[in-house]
């Protein structure tokens, strides 16, 4: 199996894990409260990445042998810690909004609305001075139309869960931009490990104040917690990093955006959720917007040909 095919398959597996994790999150809410769920699963995600970091360090010993001054090491550690804390705080806000949202909406809707980050990211990028292709603005209009069909009921009303998940999509968009800023400057897996521990620790504070965790309920919820913590947080993130080394970024984005489709399919197959024809059309329109937003421009295609 060549590296490119392996990378594509790993990204498809990542999308499958992330898509089905919405079902696990929704199932988990039948047992425990949101902050409890987020806190425990985030800590599990951080713990799972510790042996991954150790393994990657053994696989790439050359990185450890590179000579660097004491000042450079301090700067690198500072960037790593700052990036991990920043990502962890934003992840806490976004994942909490998502976790509360899935209580009041379906797993399929949550997956599709969260996937709007792929369109929201270039919009936010525009406000920080980056150029945006005209086609992206069309994608924004398409995604809003799809969102209306998917979520709006009884006129201009919106389900509370849908609104919370939409806010969470903005949170994850900011999270992506922060990762984009820090990831070229530090170790991505280590930063992810820190962010999960930060997110988990912060989540335990409102858990202690507003919720009443019961150990028997947590144990009853072991599978959703373990799946979203170890598999969705820990394994899927690592798979993404490994896969994107051998996969074209555009193809990677397209494959990962399939998490929204897989979330809807998982909701129907596992939770027996119903999707009306109107909601199905909304899903298709939103998915079309996501796909179009990721297609390369003519200039990018020409550049890719020149590099072949």
N, C-alpha and C positions, 0 to 999 in steps of 0.2 A: 504494500500500500504506500503510495507516494505521500509526501508531507502535506501537499495541498489538500488532497482528499481527506487525509486524517484530520487536518485542521478544520475543514468544513463539517465533518461528522462530529467533532468535539463541540463545535459551536452550536450545532443542531441539538446535541445532548444538553448543552447549557441552556438553550431556549426552552427545551422540554422541562428541565428542572425548575427554571424560574416560572414557567407557565403553570405547572402543577402546584407550585408552592402557594399560589393564591387559594387553591382548594384546601391545602393544609392549614393555611392561616384562618380561613373561614371555619373550618372544622374545629380548630383550636379554641375559637370563641365560644363553643358550646360547653367548655370546661372551665376556662380561666379568663381573667380580664386582660385587656390590651397591654398595659404596661408590664404586667407579670410575664405575659407571653413574649413581648419584645425583649425584655431584660434578659430572660433566661436563654432565648435562642441566639441573641447577639453574643453573649458570653461563650456559648457553645461554639459559635462561629469563630471567635478569637482563639479558643483552645484548640480547635481542629487545625488552624493555620500554623500553630507552633511547630509541630513535626514537619509540616510542609516547608517552612522556612529553613529548618535544620537540614532537610533532604536537599533542597535547592542549593544550600550552602555547600554541601558535599559534592553536588553535581557540578558546581561552578567554583572550584577552589581558587581559580585565577583571580577572581574579584577580590578575595581576601588578601592576595599577595601584592596587589597594587600598592605602590608606595604613595602615601599621602601625608602631608604635614599634620601636626596636632591641630592647627587652626582649621584646616580643611575638614578634618574629622568632626570637629565641634560644629562647624557650619552644616555638614551633612546630617549630623544627629539632630541639630536644631530644626532643619527643614523637615526631616522625617517625623519628629514629634509634633511640630506645628501642623503639618499636613494631616497626620493621623487624628489629632484633636479636632481640627476644623472639619474634616470629613465625618468624624464620629458625632459631633454636635448636629450637623446638618442631617446626617442619617437618622439620628434620634427623632428629629422633628418630622422628617418625611415618612419614616416607617411608622411612627405613632399615628399620624394622620391616616395613613393607609390602613393600619390595623383597626382603628375606630371606624373607618369607612366601610370595610368589608363586613362589619356587623350589620349594616343597614342596606347593603347592596349585594349583588351576586358576584361570584368569583369571576365570571366571564366579563362583566362590566368593569370590575376593578382592574382586570388585566388589560383591557382595551384602553381605558382612560389613563392608566399609568403609562402606557406606551406612547402617550402624547408627548413625553419628554423628547422624543426624537424630532418632533416639530418645534417644541418650545425652546430647545437648546439653541438653534440658530437665531431665533427671535431675541433671546437674551443676549446672544453674542453680538447682535446688531447694535444693542445699546451700550456695549463696551468697545465699540469701534471696529468690529469686524464686518467685512463685506458679505452681503446676503444675495444669493441668486434670485432673480424674479420668480422663478418657478416655486421657490419655497413659500412665497406669499400666497400662491395658489393653493399650496398644500395646507396652509393655515386655514384658509376659507373652507376647503374640503373637510378638514378635520373638525372644524366647528359645526359644519352641517351634519357630519356623522355623529358628533357628540349630541347634537340636538335630537336627532332621530333615536339615538340609543338611550338617552337619559330623560329628556323632557316629557312629562306627562301632564295632562289636564292644562294645556296651554303653556304659558311660560313659567312652569314650576319645575323644580329640580329636586330629586331625592337627596336627603341629607347625606347619605352615604356617598352618592355620586359626587357631591360638592367637596366632601372631605378628600376623596381620592383624587379629584382634580387639583386641589391644593397640594396634595402629596406629589403629583406629577411635576408641579413647579419646584417643589423641594428637591426631587430627584434630578431635575434639570440643573439646579444650582450645584448639586452634589457632583454631577458630571463635569461641570465647568471647573469646580475646585480641584477635582482629580486631574483634569486636563492641565491645570496650572502646576500641580505638585509632582505628578507622576514622572515627568522627564527628569526631575531633579533628585529623585530618591527611589528606593526599592518599593515597587508597587505592592508586593505581597506583605512586606513588613508594615507598610502604611495601612493596608487593609486590616491586618491583625490588630493594630492599635485602634483603628476606628471602631471595630467591633467591640473591643473592651470598653472604650469610651462610651459608645452608645448603650452598651449593657449596663454599665455602672450608673449612668445618668437615668436610665429607665427604672432602676431600682428605687430611686428617690421618690418619684410620684407613686410608685407601686406601694411603698411603705406608708405614704400619706393618704392616698385616695382609695386604695384597694385592700382587700383582705385575702391574701393568698392562702390556700389550703393545700397542704402537701398531698393529700389523697387525690385532689382534683388535678394537681400538677402531674402526678404519676399516671392518672387516667389519660392525660393528654400527652403522654410520652412520645407517641409517634409523630404528631404534627410538630411538636417542639424540636425533636431530633431531626426530622426531615428538613425543616426550614433553617435550623441552626447549622447542623453538620453538612447537609447536602446543598441546600440553597445558598447559604452564606459562604461556607468554607470551600466545598468542592467546586461549585459552579464558578465562583470567582477565579479560582486557580485554573480551571479548565479554559476559561476565557483568555487568561494571560498566555497560557501555553499555546492555544490554538491560533491566536492572532499573530504569532511569530511567523506562521507559514500561510496566512490567508490575506487576500486583498481586503483592505479596510471596508470598501463598499459592500463586498460580498459578506463580510463579517457582520456589518450592520443589518443587512437584509435578513440574514439567518437569525440573528438575535432578536429582531423585531417580531419573529414568529412566536415569541413568548405570549403575545396578546391573543393570537389565534388559538394556541395550545391551552391558554387559560380558559377561553370560552368553551372549547371542546371538553376540557377536563371537568368544568362545572356541569356540563350536560351529562357526561358519562358517569361521573363519580357521585356528584351531589344531586343529580336528576333535576337540575335547574332548567327552566323553560325559557326559550328565546322566541319572541314574537317575530313575525315577518318584518315589521317596522324596525325592531332592534337589530335584526339580522342585516338589513340594508344599511343601517347605521354602522355596524361593524365592518361591512365591506367597504363603505366609503372611507372610514377612518383608516383601515388597513391600506387602501389605495393611496391615501395621503402619505402614510408612513413609507410606503415603497417608493413613491415618486420623489419624496424628499431625499432619499438616499442614492438616487441614480446620479452617476457622474455627469458633469457638464461636457459640452463638446471639447472645450479646452483640456479638461482632465483626460478625456478619452484619447485625444491626440498626443498628450504628454505620455500617457501609458504606452501608446504604440511606439513612440520614439525610444522608450526605454527597453522595449522588447528586443 
